[in-house]
């Protein structure tokens, strides 16, 4: 999916960014930890509580056993005993 176009000296330059990145200031930028790129909006969105970013930041994955997440975009933390 293409990201927003950048205008350079009157010429439109289309640039496609990879999974987990978005187009900003004429370059592809990684989504932050705890967020993923929403292909519908081409912007990074918070993962829901209880989820963290996949290594590619292309999707959110459930927290592994022994970890939990309490806030959207907050990632996973080791459960307290």
C-alpha positions in Angstrom: 0.0 0.0 0.0 1.4 3.4 -0.8 1.9 6.1 1.8 1.1 9.8 1.4 3.1 11.5 -1.4 5.8 14.0 -0.8 6.1 17.1 -3.0 9.7 18.0 -4.1 10.2 20.9 -6.4 6.8 20.6 -7.9 7.2 16.9 -8.6 5.1 14.3 -6.7 7.3 11.5 -5.4 5.4 8.4 -4.2 7.2 6.2 -1.7 6.0 2.9 -0.3 7.2 2.1 3.2 7.5 -1.4 4.5 5.5 -3.1 7.2 5.8 -1.4 10.6 6.9 1.9 9.1 5.2 5.1 7.9 6.1 8.0 5.7 7.2 11.2 7.4 9.3 14.0 6.2 10.3 12.3 2.9 11.5 9.1 4.6 10.1 5.9 6.1 10.2 5.9 9.9 9.7 2.9 12.2 6.6 2.7 14.4 7.4 2.9 18.1 7.4 -0.1 20.3 3.8 -0.9 21.4 2.4 0.4 18.1 1.8 -1.0 14.6 1.1 0.5 11.2 -2.6 0.5 10.4 -2.7 -0.1 6.6 -6.1 1.7 6.4 -4.7 5.0 7.7 -1.0 4.5 7.1 -0.3 5.8 10.6 1.0 4.0 13.7 -1.7 3.0 16.2 -1.4 1.7 19.8 -1.7 -2.0 20.3 -4.6 -2.8 22.7 -3.9 -3.6 26.4 -2.6 -7.1 26.7 -0.8 -7.0 23.4 2.7 -5.9 22.2 4.2 -5.2 18.8 5.4 -8.0 16.7 9.1 -7.8 15.8 8.2 -6.3 12.4 5.8 -3.8 14.0 3.3 -4.9 11.4 0.8 -6.3 13.9 0.1 -6.8 17.6 0.6 -10.1 19.4 -0.9 -11.2 22.7 1.5 -11.0 25.7 3.3 -14.3 26.3 2.5 -16.5 29.4 3.7 -14.8 32.6 3.4 -11.3 31.1 0.5 -8.8 30.9 -0.2 -5.4 29.6 -2.6 -3.0 31.3 -2.6 0.0 29.0 -2.9 0.5 25.2 0.5 0.9 23.6 2.1 0.0 26.9 3.6 -3.3 25.8 4.0 -6.4 28.0 5.5 -6.5 31.4 6.4 -9.5 33.7 3.5 -10.3 36.0 4.1 -9.5 39.6 3.7 -12.4 42.0 
